């Protein structure tokens, strides 16, 4: 069964979940791993991110589209396209909390965006159990761009759907152009208002990356996301491990 949670509050347990935050955390994570960063550590708070500062780690993120004082990077995906260290610590308003919420109810968690649409759906084709597409949303409300991508993903996969998945598919079918779909969202309007309109077009670069980020462990409250290899046979769920950051 393919299900869509329009916000993390609507998540139902499933063997496999895909976290979607198109504008912009999912896109930034994919860009970072594609650029060669070893991993992205997703944190809930600015304070947790700062506590993980260490040589070789960049501290990145935003609060309502603004980079916190003292951070190395904001949340623009283009900023992650060139590697500047070994790891990234990322804390965002919606995306990183959604990653941790997904880890609490799913055995395996992947990260989806338009940038890795082909690679992600190719991976999902190997999964034969229930799948939940989790939209990060914005401030606990649904976000158009996330629902749009969830619908795009669901439409490309075989299997039964919940009504929520069918609604997402209808949203996606209403706008065939990815750039137009993202630009129509309220989050895109906010990005334009703070001079980050280039991020919208960047995040709409459909299937430009071959990386599929995967939450591999939970360390000291942070979700560790790494690039996952594409399976060569029927996908088997790999539970998220729990360990401590040193």
N, CA, C and O of each residue as an XYZ file, in Angstrom:
984
protein
N       0.838     -1.194      0.000
C       0.000      0.000      0.000
C       0.881      1.255      0.000
O       1.831      1.359      0.775
N       0.553      2.189     -0.869
C       1.267      3.463     -0.930
C       0.416      4.509     -0.225
O      -0.747      4.715     -0.572
N       1.001      5.162      0.761
C       0.283      6.178      1.520
C       1.071      7.484      1.470
O       2.283      7.480      1.253
N       0.379      8.588      1.671
C       1.005      9.902      1.745
C       0.570     10.572      3.038
O      -0.622     10.658      3.334
N       1.539     11.042      3.803
C       1.257     11.858      4.987
C       1.505     13.310      4.594
O       2.641     13.682      4.300
N       0.474     14.121      4.586
C       0.619     15.510      4.145
C       1.457     16.350      5.114
O       2.008     17.381      4.729
N       1.548     15.910      6.354
C       2.445     16.506      7.348
C       2.972     15.373      8.218
O       2.378     14.295      8.238
N       4.079     15.587      8.945
C       4.588     14.534      9.824
C       3.585     14.072     10.883
O       3.661     12.934     11.347
N       2.652     14.937     11.266
C       1.656     14.543     12.268
C       0.753     13.434     11.774
O       0.132     12.743     12.582
N       0.662     13.247     10.472
C      -0.212     12.230      9.891
C       0.515     10.930      9.559
O      -0.059     10.051      8.917
N       1.761     10.797      9.984
C       2.533      9.593      9.671
C       1.913      8.365     10.326
O       1.533      8.375     11.497
N       1.827      7.308      9.521
C       1.450      6.003     10.054
C       2.632      5.051      9.871
O       3.357      5.166      8.882
N       2.844      4.117     10.796
C       3.993      3.213     10.693
C       4.006      2.446      9.372
O       2.962      2.037      8.864
N       5.192      2.263      8.834
C       5.374      1.509      7.596
C       6.808      0.994      7.559
O       7.691      1.587      8.179
N       7.051     -0.094      6.847
C       8.429     -0.595      6.751
C       9.372      0.406      6.092
O      10.546      0.488      6.451
N       8.855      1.167      5.125
C       9.689      2.105      4.377
C       9.001      3.455      4.288
O       7.810      3.539      3.986
N       9.760      4.512      4.552
C       9.240      5.871      4.439
C      10.194      6.703      3.597
O      11.404      6.476      3.603
N       9.638      7.671      2.873
C      10.428      8.634      2.124
C      10.063     10.020      2.643
O       8.899     10.418      2.597
N      11.051     10.751      3.135
C      10.821     12.103      3.628
C      11.023     13.089      2.482
O      12.026     13.034      1.770
N      10.059     13.988      2.316
C      10.058     14.942      1.212
C       9.990     16.359      1.768
O       9.027     16.727      2.440
N      11.013     17.141      1.484
C      11.002     18.576      1.794
C      11.663     19.265      0.609
O      12.839     19.626      0.660
N      10.896     19.441     -0.453
C      11.437     19.898     -1.737
C      12.128     21.241     -1.597
O      13.215     21.436     -2.141
N      11.511     22.173     -0.873
C      12.063     23.509     -0.657
C      12.393     23.699      0.832
O      11.589     24.313      1.534
N      13.572     23.190      1.374
C      14.691     22.847      0.550
C      15.543     21.720      1.130
O      16.503     21.294      0.487
N      15.221     21.226      2.322
C      16.129     20.326      3.024
C      16.447     19.057      2.246
O      17.605     18.643      2.185
N      15.426     18.429      1.647
C      15.678     17.203      0.881
C      16.637     17.461     -0.268
O      17.533     16.661     -0.537
N      16.442     18.576     -0.935
C      17.303     18.936     -2.066
C      18.725     19.206     -1.604
O      19.677     18.808     -2.275
N      18.883     19.873     -0.473
C      20.215     20.176      0.052
C      20.941     18.911      0.492
O      22.141     18.774      0.252
N      20.235     17.992      1.127
C      20.843     16.725      1.541
C      21.333     15.954      0.324
O      22.450     15.436      0.324
N      20.509     15.875     -0.706
C      20.897     15.153     -1.917
C      22.113     15.797     -2.576
O      23.021     15.096     -3.023
N      22.134     17.118     -2.639
C      23.271     17.810     -3.239
C      24.548     17.560     -2.432
O      25.614     17.347     -3.010
N      24.446     17.586     -1.116
C      25.623     17.389     -0.271
C      26.229     16.005     -0.479
O      27.442     15.872     -0.641
N      25.391     14.987     -0.474
C      25.909     13.629     -0.643
C      26.417     13.405     -2.059
O      27.396     12.688     -2.266
N      25.760     14.012     -3.024
C      26.232     13.898     -4.404
C      27.600     14.565     -4.572
O      28.416     14.114     -5.376
N      27.851     15.637     -3.814
C      29.116     16.359     -3.906
C      30.264     15.620     -3.234
O      31.428     15.964     -3.439
N      29.947     14.605     -2.432
C      30.991     13.823     -1.796
C      31.097     13.949     -0.292
O      31.975     13.331      0.310
N      30.218     14.743      0.347
C      30.192     14.739      1.802
C      29.877     13.322      2.271
O      29.043     12.642      1.672
N      30.523     12.881      3.315
C      30.347     11.513      3.779
C      28.964     11.284      4.378
O      28.380     10.213      4.218
N      28.455     12.280      5.056
C      27.146     12.133      5.691
C      26.593     13.507      6.057
O      27.319     14.499      6.121
N      25.280     13.528      6.294
C      24.589     14.716      6.787
C      23.927     14.340      8.101
O      23.161     13.379      8.164
N      24.220     15.097      9.146
C      23.644     14.856     10.466
C      22.474     15.819     10.655
O      22.669     17.032     10.730
N      21.266     15.278     10.730
C      20.054     16.097     10.826
C      19.654     16.287     12.280
O      19.443     15.313     13.002
N      19.549     17.544     12.711
C      19.229     17.884     14.101
C      17.930     18.676     14.172
O      17.527     19.322     13.205
N      17.289     18.617     15.320
C      16.053     19.379     15.514
C      16.318     20.857     15.787
O      15.599     21.718     15.281
N      17.338     21.154     16.577
C      17.510     22.524     17.045
C      18.855     23.113     16.634
O      19.800     22.394     16.307
N      18.909     24.431     16.662
C      20.152     25.144     16.393
C      21.199     24.784     17.440
O      22.374     24.616     17.113
N      20.784     24.667     18.675
C      21.721     24.349     19.761
C      22.324     22.962     19.582
O      23.517     22.770     19.818
N      21.515     21.998     19.170
C      22.028     20.650     18.927
C      23.038     20.656     17.783
O      24.052     19.961     17.837
N      22.758     21.439     16.756
C      23.685     21.524     15.626
C      25.007     22.131     16.059
O      26.067     21.613     15.708
N      24.965     23.227     16.821
C      26.184     23.875     17.286
C      27.013     22.940     18.162
O      28.243     22.988     18.133
N      26.346     22.091     18.937
C      27.061     21.174     19.821
C      27.845     20.120     19.047
O      28.757     19.497     19.592
N      27.496     19.922     17.793
C      28.177     18.926     16.974
C      29.313     19.523     16.146
O      29.918     18.830     15.328
N      29.600     20.788     16.354
C      30.683     21.411     15.593
C      32.002     20.708     15.892
O      32.341     20.446     17.047
N      32.741     20.409     14.817
C      34.010     19.701     14.942
C      34.807     19.918     13.667
O      34.232     20.300     12.648
N      36.104     19.688     13.693
C      36.899     19.830     12.476
C      36.345     18.961     11.344
O      36.035     17.786     11.538
N      36.228     19.562     10.169
C      35.717     18.831      9.027
C      34.217     18.842      8.881
O      33.689     18.358      7.879
N      33.506     19.393      9.877
C      32.046     19.454      9.833
C      31.587     20.887      9.575
O      32.028     21.822     10.243
N      30.710     21.040      8.614
C      30.075     22.330      8.374
C      28.732     22.352      9.085
O      28.008     21.357      9.077
N      28.401     23.465      9.691
C      27.116     23.635     10.365
C      26.213     24.430      9.429
O      26.547     25.547      9.034
N      25.081     23.856      9.080
C      24.207     24.471      8.078
C      22.756     24.421      8.524
O      22.367     23.604      9.359
N      21.964     25.321      7.941
C      20.538     25.279      8.218
C      19.869     26.634      8.125
O      20.447     27.608      7.641
N      18.635     26.671      8.603
C      17.853     27.905      8.560
C      16.762     27.854      9.609
O      16.396     26.796     10.120
N      16.267     29.016      9.904
C      15.040     29.167     10.674
C      14.199     30.181      9.915
O      14.521     31.368      9.853
N      13.099     29.672      9.334
C      12.213     30.497      8.516
C      13.000     31.215      7.419
O      12.862     32.417      7.194
N      13.840     30.406      6.744
C      14.617     30.808      5.557
C      15.855     31.644      5.878
O      16.583     32.024      4.961
N      16.107     31.935      7.129
C      17.268     32.754      7.504
C      18.334     31.874      8.145
O      18.033     31.088      9.042
N      19.581     32.002      7.688
C      20.681     31.235      8.256
C      20.985     31.732      9.669
O      21.187     32.932      9.857
N      21.023     30.849     10.665
C      21.346     31.275     12.031
C      22.743     31.881     12.122
O      23.643     31.501     11.374
N      22.912     32.805     13.024
C      24.208     33.465     13.220
C      25.278     32.443     13.556
O      25.060     31.545     14.369
N      26.437     32.583     12.925
C      27.558     31.701     13.196
C      27.593     30.429     12.392
O      28.558     29.671     12.487
N      26.553     30.163     11.587
C      26.526     28.957     10.767
C      27.428     29.132      9.542
O      27.693     30.252      9.106
N      27.890     28.012      9.001
C      28.747     28.042      7.817
C      27.947     28.163      6.529
O      28.389     28.805      5.577
N      26.773     27.549      6.498
C      25.921     27.543      5.316
C      24.470     27.707      5.730
O      24.093     27.402      6.862
N      23.658     28.194      4.793
C      22.224     28.235      5.011
C      21.608     26.922      4.560
O      22.097     25.847      4.906
N      20.527     27.012      3.784
C      19.850     25.806      3.316
C      19.619     25.857      1.807
O      18.722     25.186      1.296
N      20.416     26.646      1.092
C      20.312     26.696     -0.369
C      21.032     25.489     -0.950
O      22.220     25.312     -0.679
N      20.363     24.650     -1.742
C      21.012     23.440     -2.255
C      22.256     23.714     -3.082
O      23.180     22.901     -3.091
N      22.295     24.835     -3.771
C      23.473     25.153     -4.579
C      24.726     25.290     -3.728
O      25.831     25.046     -4.212
N      24.568     25.676     -2.464
C      25.716     25.865     -1.577
C      26.372     24.547     -1.195
O      27.518     24.527     -0.744
N      25.647     23.439     -1.375
C      26.175     22.124     -1.015
C      26.755     21.389     -2.218
O      27.278     20.284     -2.069
N      26.671     21.975     -3.389
C      27.074     21.283     -4.608
C      28.576     21.130     -4.745
O      29.048     20.319     -5.542
N      29.341     21.908     -3.969
C      30.804     21.795     -3.941
C      31.219     21.436     -2.517
O      30.878     22.138     -1.565
N      31.946     20.354     -2.385
C      32.335     19.871     -1.062
C      33.357     20.801     -0.408
O      34.355     21.171     -1.026
N      33.101     21.170      0.836
C      34.004     22.043      1.597
C      34.448     21.407      2.903
O      35.142     22.044      3.695
N      34.061     20.171      3.139
C      34.420     19.477      4.366
C      34.077     18.010      4.246
O      33.820     17.515      3.148
N      34.070     17.311      5.367
C      33.781     15.881      5.370
C      32.317     15.593      5.667
O      31.743     14.657      5.110
N      31.711     16.389      6.540
C      30.334     16.153      6.958
C      29.584     17.480      7.040
O      30.178     18.555      7.124
N      28.263     17.365      7.012
C      27.397     18.522      7.202
C      26.453     18.234      8.367
O      25.854     17.161      8.441
N      26.329     19.181      9.255
C      25.291     19.140     10.284
C      24.187     20.080      9.826
O      24.437     21.258      9.572
N      22.974     19.567      9.722
C      21.866     20.344      9.155
C      20.693     20.421     10.119
O      20.217     19.401     10.617
N      20.236     21.633     10.376
C      19.006     21.820     11.141
C      18.127     22.815     10.396
O      18.557     23.927     10.087
N      16.891     22.408     10.110
C      15.968     23.260      9.372
C      14.627     23.322     10.089
O      14.354     22.538     10.998
N      13.808     24.257      9.669
C      12.524     24.458     10.331
C      11.632     23.241     10.227
O      10.969     22.876     11.199
N      11.601     22.601      9.059
C      10.657     21.503      8.823
C      11.307     20.180      8.423
O      10.875     19.121      8.880
N      12.326     20.223      7.585
C      12.864     19.001      7.014
C      13.577     18.099      7.993
O      13.304     16.899      8.036
N      14.496     18.652      8.788
C      15.232     17.787      9.713
C      14.329     17.207     10.810
O      14.522     16.044     11.165
N      13.359     17.939     11.369
C      12.436     17.301     12.311
C      11.611     16.189     11.652
O      11.296     15.190     12.299
N      11.260     16.352     10.377
C      10.508     15.308      9.678
C      11.331     14.037      9.547
O      10.794     12.934      9.647
N      12.650     14.188      9.321
C      13.519     13.014      9.247
C      13.466     12.227     10.550
O      13.348     11.002     10.531
N      13.551     12.915     11.672
C      13.561     12.245     12.960
C      12.193     11.658     13.297
O      12.106     10.609     13.934
N      11.135     12.328     12.875
C       9.789     11.784     13.084
C       9.602     10.505     12.287
O       8.986      9.556     12.773
N      10.126     10.467     11.071
C      10.022      9.274     10.237
C      10.789      8.110     10.852
O      10.330      6.968     10.813
N      11.956      8.399     11.419
C      12.775      7.344     12.007
C      12.061      6.649     13.157
O      12.348      5.491     13.458
N      11.135      7.350     13.801
C      10.431      6.779     14.950
C       9.373      5.760     14.546
O       8.931      4.971     15.380
N       8.955      5.764     13.269
C       7.840      4.897     12.870
C       8.147      4.007     11.665
O       7.317      3.180     11.288
N       9.313      4.159     11.060
C       9.648      3.369      9.874
C      10.937      2.599     10.088
O      11.840      3.071     10.779
N      11.024      1.412      9.496
C      12.233      0.604      9.593
C      13.354      1.173      8.729
O      14.532      1.064      9.068
N      12.970      1.778      7.616
C      13.950      2.386      6.719
C      13.416      3.727      6.252
O      12.226      3.870      5.971
N      14.313      4.716      6.171
C      13.916      6.068      5.776
C      14.832      6.549      4.655
O      16.054      6.562      4.798
N      14.227      6.940      3.544
C      14.947      7.526      2.422
C      14.557      8.991      2.295
O      13.591      9.443      2.910
N      15.316      9.727      1.492
C      15.061     11.152      1.295
C      14.767     11.398     -0.181
O      15.526     10.977     -1.054
N      13.657     12.084     -0.448
C      13.253     12.322     -1.829
C      13.150     13.794     -2.172
O      12.774     14.616     -1.337
N      13.488     14.117     -3.409
C      13.335     15.459     -3.948
C      13.195     15.331     -5.460
O      13.354     14.237     -6.002
N      12.910     16.399     -6.127
C      12.847     16.346     -7.584
C      14.212     16.041     -8.184
O      14.299     15.418     -9.242
N      15.274     16.473     -7.517
C      16.619     16.262     -8.034
C      16.952     14.790     -8.207
O      17.694     14.434     -9.123
N      16.418     13.923     -7.347
C      16.743     12.492     -7.434
C      15.522     11.635     -7.766
O      15.469     10.462     -7.397
N      14.551     12.209     -8.455
C      13.291     11.516     -8.707
C      13.495     10.170     -9.397
O      12.948      9.164     -8.944
N      14.264     10.127    -10.477
C      14.472      8.864    -11.187
C      15.202      7.844    -10.327
O      14.802      6.681    -10.268
N      16.264      8.270     -9.665
C      17.036      7.354     -8.830
C      16.190      6.816     -7.682
O      16.263      5.632     -7.352
N      15.389      7.685     -7.077
C      14.549      7.274     -5.955
C      13.480      6.280     -6.393
O      13.316      5.232     -5.768
N      12.756      6.598     -7.454
C      11.697      5.689     -7.884
C      12.280      4.365     -8.377
O      11.649      3.318     -8.230
N      13.479      4.405     -8.959
C      14.133      3.158     -9.325
C      14.415      2.301     -8.110
O      14.296      1.077     -8.163
N      14.788      2.939     -7.020
C      15.015      2.223     -5.763
C      13.703      1.686     -5.198
O      13.646      0.550     -4.725
N      12.666      2.490     -5.246
C      11.386      2.087     -4.658
C      10.727      0.944     -5.414
O       9.928      0.203     -4.840
N      11.045      0.792     -6.680
C      10.487     -0.309     -7.466
C      10.881     -1.664     -6.902
O      10.214     -2.662     -7.175
N      11.955     -1.716     -6.121
C      12.432     -2.977     -5.553
C      11.759     -3.298     -4.226
O      12.011     -4.353     -3.645
N      10.918     -2.412     -3.746
C      10.263     -2.602     -2.448
C       8.861     -3.149     -2.661
O       8.097     -2.612     -3.463
N       8.518     -4.222     -1.942
C       7.211     -4.843     -2.138
C       6.301     -4.742     -0.917
O       5.264     -5.404     -0.871
N       6.669     -3.925      0.073
C       5.825     -3.740      1.245
C       5.158     -2.382      1.250
O       5.184     -1.668      0.247
N       4.561     -2.020      2.378
C       3.908     -0.725      2.494
C       4.944      0.401      2.428
O       6.078      0.256      2.885
N       4.525      1.509      1.854
C       5.384      2.681      1.672
C       4.621      3.925      2.093
O       3.476      4.128      1.688
N       5.260      4.755      2.908
C       4.676      6.040      3.282
C       5.548      7.176      2.758
O       6.746      7.226      3.036
N       4.950      8.073      2.009
C       5.623      9.268      1.514
C       5.282     10.404      2.476
O       4.129     10.824      2.566
N       6.286     10.894      3.189
C       6.057     11.858      4.261
C       6.418     13.257      3.787
O       7.575     13.536      3.473
N       5.439     14.120      3.740
C       5.656     15.523      3.367
C       6.037     16.314      4.625
O       5.317     16.294      5.623
N       7.168     17.003      4.562
C       7.608     17.776      5.729
C       6.646     18.916      6.035
O       6.444     19.273      7.196
N       6.049     19.490      4.979
C       5.126     20.596      5.185
C       5.836     21.847      5.677
O       7.064     21.928      5.685
N       5.031     22.821      6.087
C       5.559     24.088      6.584
C       4.819     24.496      7.841
O       3.616     24.757      7.815
N       5.553     24.548      8.943
C       4.948     24.941     10.221
C       3.691     24.130     10.520
O       2.656     24.683     10.894
N       3.796     22.808     10.350
C       2.740     21.842     10.669
C       1.565     21.859      9.695
O       0.563     21.186      9.936
N       1.666     22.614      8.600
C       0.617     22.634      7.580
C       1.157     22.026      6.284
O       2.365     22.067      6.053
N       0.290     21.464      5.433
C       0.760     20.891      4.170
C       1.422     21.944      3.285
O       1.038     23.114      3.298
N       2.418     21.512      2.521
C       3.110     22.372      1.565
C       2.858     21.837      0.161
O       3.042     20.650     -0.104
N       2.441     22.717     -0.724
C       2.072     22.305     -2.077
C       3.184     21.541     -2.771
O       2.934     20.507     -3.389
N       4.416     22.041     -2.675
C       5.517     21.405     -3.402
C       5.805     19.997     -2.908
O       6.198     19.132     -3.692
N       5.613     19.757     -1.610
C       5.844     18.415     -1.079
C       4.754     17.444     -1.520
O       5.042     16.309     -1.900
N       3.512     17.892     -1.469
C       2.402     17.051     -1.928
C       2.537     16.769     -3.423
O       2.257     15.661     -3.881
N       2.967     17.778     -4.175
C       3.191     17.601     -5.612
C       4.191     16.481     -5.873
O       3.928     15.596     -6.688
N       5.333     16.508     -5.190
C       6.334     15.474     -5.426
C       5.845     14.115     -4.944
O       6.092     13.106     -5.605
N       5.160     14.064     -3.813
C       4.612     12.791     -3.349
C       3.696     12.192     -4.409
O       3.714     10.983     -4.640
N       2.895     13.039     -5.050
C       2.022     12.563     -6.118
C       2.796     12.079     -7.322
O       2.420     11.085     -7.944
N       3.880     12.771     -7.663
C       4.720     12.348     -8.787
C       5.311     10.964     -8.506
O       5.322     10.093     -9.376
N       5.804     10.778     -7.275
C       6.408      9.498     -6.917
C       5.364      8.388     -6.936
O       5.591      7.329     -7.522
N       4.226      8.627     -6.299
C       3.179      7.602     -6.226
C       2.713      7.182     -7.611
O       2.466      6.002     -7.858
N       2.595      8.142     -8.507
C       2.101      7.848     -9.852
C       3.056      6.960    -10.644
O       2.648      6.299    -11.599
N       4.320      6.948    -10.249
C       5.323      6.160    -10.968
C       5.483      4.747    -10.415
O       6.247      3.952    -10.960
N       4.772      4.432     -9.344
C       4.924      3.137     -8.695
C       3.674      2.289     -8.830
O       2.558      2.806     -8.877
N       3.871      0.994     -8.889
C       2.747      0.062     -8.927
C       2.307     -0.240     -7.500
O       3.106     -0.177     -6.566
N       1.034     -0.566     -7.344
C       0.523     -0.945     -6.035
C      -0.755     -0.220     -5.673
O      -1.149      0.739     -6.336
N      -1.395     -0.681     -4.626
C      -2.610     -0.039     -4.148
C      -2.273      1.295     -3.498
O      -1.158      1.501     -3.019
N      -3.247      2.196     -3.486
C      -3.057      3.524     -2.922
C      -4.129      3.844     -1.889
O      -5.265      3.381     -1.988
N      -3.752      4.632     -0.910
C      -4.744      5.205     -0.016
C      -5.372      6.420     -0.703
O      -4.888      6.877     -1.738
N      -6.446      6.930     -0.119
C      -7.054      8.142     -0.668
C      -6.077      9.311     -0.626
O      -6.071     10.150     -1.528
N      -5.256      9.370      0.414
C      -4.272     10.454      0.506
C      -3.306     10.397     -0.667
O      -2.952     11.436     -1.224
N      -2.874      9.204     -1.050
C      -1.978      9.062     -2.200
C      -2.675      9.473     -3.484
O      -2.056     10.085     -4.355
N      -3.946      9.148     -3.613
C      -4.695      9.539     -4.813
C      -4.872     11.054     -4.888
O      -4.828     11.637     -5.971
N      -5.069     11.677     -3.751
C      -5.165     13.143     -3.728
C      -3.843     13.758     -4.186
O      -3.834     14.694     -4.985
N      -2.726     13.229     -3.678
C      -1.422     13.741     -4.079
C      -1.194     13.545     -5.574
O      -0.641     14.427     -6.231
N      -1.607     12.415     -6.117
C      -1.463     12.172     -7.551
C      -2.274     13.185     -8.353
O      -1.824     13.655     -9.398
N      -3.461     13.520     -7.868
C      -4.289     14.507     -8.565
C      -3.629     15.887     -8.552
O      -3.693     16.617     -9.541
N      -2.999     16.240     -7.440
C      -2.273     17.508     -7.363
C      -1.145     17.528     -8.384
O      -0.958     18.519     -9.089
N      -0.400     16.444     -8.463
C       0.719     16.371     -9.402
C       0.247     16.413    -10.847
O       0.879     17.051    -11.690
N      -0.848     15.744    -11.136
C      -1.355     15.692    -12.509
C      -1.863     17.041    -12.990
O      -1.935     17.287    -14.194
N      -2.216     17.916    -12.057
C      -2.769     19.220    -12.430
C      -1.718     20.167    -12.991
O      -2.064     21.150    -13.646
N      -0.432     19.888    -12.745
C       0.637     20.767    -13.234
C       1.800     19.923    -13.741
O       2.603     19.449    -12.937
N       1.911     19.723    -15.044
C       2.978     18.874    -15.587
C       4.369     19.483    -15.518
O       5.361     18.766    -15.654
N       4.463     20.793    -15.310
C       5.757     21.465    -15.288
C       6.233     21.638    -13.845
O       5.573     22.295    -13.040
N       7.385     21.043    -13.527
C       7.862     21.056    -12.148
C       8.178     22.467    -11.661
O       7.858     22.808    -10.522
N       8.794     23.286    -12.496
C       9.122     24.651    -12.092
C       7.851     25.424    -11.748
O       7.789     26.112    -10.729
N       6.853     25.303    -12.595
C       5.588     26.006    -12.348
C       4.925     25.512    -11.067
O       4.355     26.304    -10.318
N       4.996     24.205    -10.814
C       4.392     23.653     -9.604
C       5.049     24.213     -8.353
O       4.365     24.589     -7.401
N       6.369     24.269     -8.355
C       7.076     24.799     -7.191
C       6.845     26.298     -7.044
O       6.640     26.783     -5.931
N       6.877     27.029     -8.142
C       6.709     28.478     -8.069
C       5.324     28.877     -7.582
O       5.148     29.983     -7.070
N       4.343     28.001     -7.731
C       2.985     28.316     -7.294
C       2.801     28.174     -5.787
O       1.761     28.560     -5.254
N       3.796     27.625     -5.096
C       3.646     27.342     -3.675
C       3.886     28.575     -2.812
O       4.554     29.525     -3.219
N       3.325     28.531     -1.619
C       3.538     29.616     -0.655
C       4.988     29.682     -0.213
O       5.512     30.768      0.033
N       5.641     28.537     -0.110
C       7.050     28.534      0.308
C       7.932     29.200     -0.744
O       8.900     29.876     -0.397
N       7.610     29.018     -2.018
C       8.374     29.702     -3.063
C       8.214     31.212     -2.941
O       9.166     31.964     -3.148
N       7.012     31.645     -2.607
C       6.782     33.082     -2.436
C       7.626     33.636     -1.291
O       8.148     34.747     -1.382
N       7.761     32.865     -0.217
C       8.590     33.302      0.907
C      10.050     33.386      0.485
O      10.743     34.345      0.827
N      10.521     32.386     -0.255
C      11.907     32.416     -0.725
C      12.153     33.622     -1.625
O      13.201     34.262     -1.534
N      11.205     33.931     -2.483
C      11.356     35.116     -3.342
C      11.427     36.378     -2.505
O      12.174     37.300     -2.833
N      10.663     36.428     -1.436
C      10.608     37.647     -0.617
C      11.915     37.919      0.113
O      12.172     39.053      0.518
N      12.751     36.886      0.286
C      14.030     37.079      0.984
C      15.205     36.939      0.018
O      16.344     36.749      0.443
N      14.926     37.032     -1.272
C      15.986     37.024     -2.267
C      16.557     35.668     -2.604
O      17.662     35.582     -3.139
N      15.827     34.599     -2.302
C      16.310     33.249     -2.574
C      15.520     32.574     -3.688
O      15.363     31.353     -3.685
N      15.025     33.354     -4.636
C      14.223     32.787     -5.713
C      14.997     31.784     -6.560
O      14.391     30.895     -7.158
N      16.320     31.905     -6.625
C      17.120     30.959     -7.413
C      17.020     29.544     -6.844
O      17.193     28.570     -7.578
N      16.742     29.422     -5.549
C      16.611     28.095     -4.945
C      15.425     27.324     -5.519
O      15.475     26.099     -5.630
N      14.377     28.028     -5.879
C      13.181     27.365     -6.403
C      13.511     26.671     -7.720
O      13.188     25.498     -7.907
N      14.150     27.392     -8.624
C      14.520     26.797     -9.912
C      15.520     25.667     -9.722
O      15.442     24.651    -10.412
N      16.463     25.831     -8.793
C      17.444     24.783     -8.549
C      16.763     23.501     -8.085
O      17.079     22.410     -8.560
N      15.837     23.644     -7.161
C      15.149     22.472     -6.605
C      14.237     21.784     -7.623
O      13.808     20.652     -7.401
N      13.941     22.453     -8.725
C      13.087     21.883     -9.773
C      13.888     21.165    -10.847
O      13.317     20.739    -11.851
N      15.202     21.019    -10.662
C      16.045     20.328    -11.650
C      15.769     18.827    -11.576
O      16.453     18.087    -10.870
N      14.798     18.417    -12.288
C      14.276     17.054    -12.169
C      15.299     15.998    -12.596
O      15.861     16.056    -13.689
N      15.523     15.026    -11.695
C      16.370     13.858    -11.954
C      17.775     14.227    -12.411
O      18.345     13.575    -13.285
N      18.325     15.275    -11.815
C      19.686     15.691    -12.145
C      20.741     14.967    -11.308
O      21.930     15.037    -11.620
N      20.313     14.269    -10.241
C      21.239     13.558     -9.361
C      20.879     12.081     -9.286
O      19.709     11.708     -9.378
N      21.895     11.250     -9.117
C      21.660      9.811     -9.015
C      21.732      9.277     -7.597
O      21.643      8.067     -7.389
N      21.891     10.159     -6.617
C      22.053      9.730     -5.234
C      20.700      9.517     -4.559
O      19.746     10.254     -4.808
N      20.630      8.493     -3.696
C      19.443      8.258     -2.874
C      19.875      8.301     -1.409
O      20.425      7.321     -0.904
N      19.638      9.415     -0.718
C      20.025      9.505      0.692
C      19.209      8.550      1.553
O      18.024      8.327      1.308
N      19.864      7.993      2.564
C      19.210      7.041      3.466
C      19.627      7.331      4.896
O      20.806      7.545      5.176
N      18.664      7.338      5.794
C      18.943      7.487      7.217
C      19.533      6.178      7.718
O      18.843      5.158      7.754
N      20.803      6.199      8.104
C      21.494      4.965      8.468
C      21.550      4.716      9.968
O      21.696      3.574     10.402
N      21.438      5.767     10.756
C      21.501      5.578     12.205
C      21.010      6.821     12.923
O      20.842      7.884     12.327
N      20.785      6.660     14.216
C      20.465      7.777     15.102
C      21.590      7.879     16.119
O      21.865      6.927     16.848
N      22.238      9.036     16.165
C      23.373      9.208     17.058
C      23.159     10.433     17.945
O      23.184     11.570     17.474
N      22.953     10.184     19.214
C      22.814     11.288     20.149
C      21.713     12.259     19.788
O      21.845     13.456     20.042
N      20.637     11.781     19.206
C      19.516     12.631     18.828
C      19.576     13.163     17.417
O      18.624     13.797     16.965
N      20.667     12.926     16.703
C      20.796     13.367     15.313
C      20.557     12.190     14.374
O      20.954     11.061     14.660
N      19.909     12.467     13.260
C      19.721     11.453     12.240
C      20.869     11.490     11.257
O      21.141     12.535     10.667
N      21.546     10.375     11.070
C      22.702     10.297     10.183
C      22.238      9.831      8.809
O      21.704      8.732      8.665
N      22.443     10.663      7.814
C      21.991     10.367      6.454
C      23.213     10.191      5.562
O      24.105     11.039      5.526
N      23.233      9.072      4.843
C      24.328      8.770      3.938
C      23.769      8.348      2.591
O      22.590      8.013      2.480
N      24.615      8.365      1.566
C      24.200      7.895      0.242
C      24.070      6.387      0.283
O      24.959      5.698      0.782
N      22.965      5.866     -0.240
C      22.759      4.428     -0.236
C      22.996      3.853     -1.626
O      22.630      4.475     -2.623
N      23.601      2.679     -1.702
C      23.806      2.051     -3.009
C      22.481      1.555     -3.568
O      21.587      1.160     -2.820
N      22.368      1.578     -4.868
C      21.161      1.054     -5.500
C      21.180     -0.468     -5.419
O      22.177     -1.087     -5.791
N      20.092     -1.089     -4.935
C      20.084     -2.537     -4.777
C      20.107     -3.243     -6.126
O      19.556     -2.751     -7.111
N      20.752     -4.401     -6.152
C      20.803     -5.177     -7.393
C      19.717     -6.222     -7.460
O      19.504     -6.838     -8.504
N      19.021     -6.427     -6.343
C      17.941     -7.415     -6.315
C      16.788     -6.860     -5.501
O      16.777     -5.680     -5.152
N      15.810     -7.720     -5.197
C      14.628     -7.300     -4.447
C      15.041     -6.590     -3.169
O      15.854     -7.093     -2.394
N      14.462     -5.403     -2.960
C      14.844     -4.580     -1.811
C      14.447     -5.244     -0.511
O      13.333     -5.750     -0.373
N      15.361     -5.242      0.438
C      15.068     -5.721      1.784
C      15.263     -4.575      2.754
O      16.262     -3.859      2.694
N      14.311     -4.406      3.642
C      14.362     -3.287      4.576
C      15.501     -3.465      5.570
O      15.703     -4.550      6.114
N      16.251     -2.372      5.803
C      17.352     -2.393      6.752
C      17.005     -1.444      7.890
O      16.978     -0.232      7.678
N      16.743     -1.944      9.071
C      16.335     -1.083     10.188
C      17.370     -0.010     10.486
O      18.569     -0.211     10.293
N      16.889      1.133     10.961
C      17.767      2.211     11.388
C      18.464      1.797     12.673
O      17.814      1.328     13.607
N      19.779      1.965     12.730
C      20.545      1.612     13.919
C      20.583      2.795     14.875
O      20.333      3.932     14.473
N      20.890      2.536     16.121
C      21.003      3.598     17.124
C      22.366      3.503     17.796
O      22.751      2.441     18.283
N      23.092      4.613     17.821
C      24.388      4.660     18.483
C      24.650      6.095     18.910
O      23.830      6.976     18.649
N      25.774      6.342     19.559
C      26.106      7.650     20.059
C      27.187      8.295     19.224
O      28.098      7.619     18.746
N      27.091      9.604     19.046
C      28.164     10.356     18.372
C      29.332     10.504     19.334
O      29.131     10.775     20.518
N      30.524     10.333     18.846
C      31.733     10.544     19.640
C      32.437     11.792     19.153
O      33.484     12.157     19.686
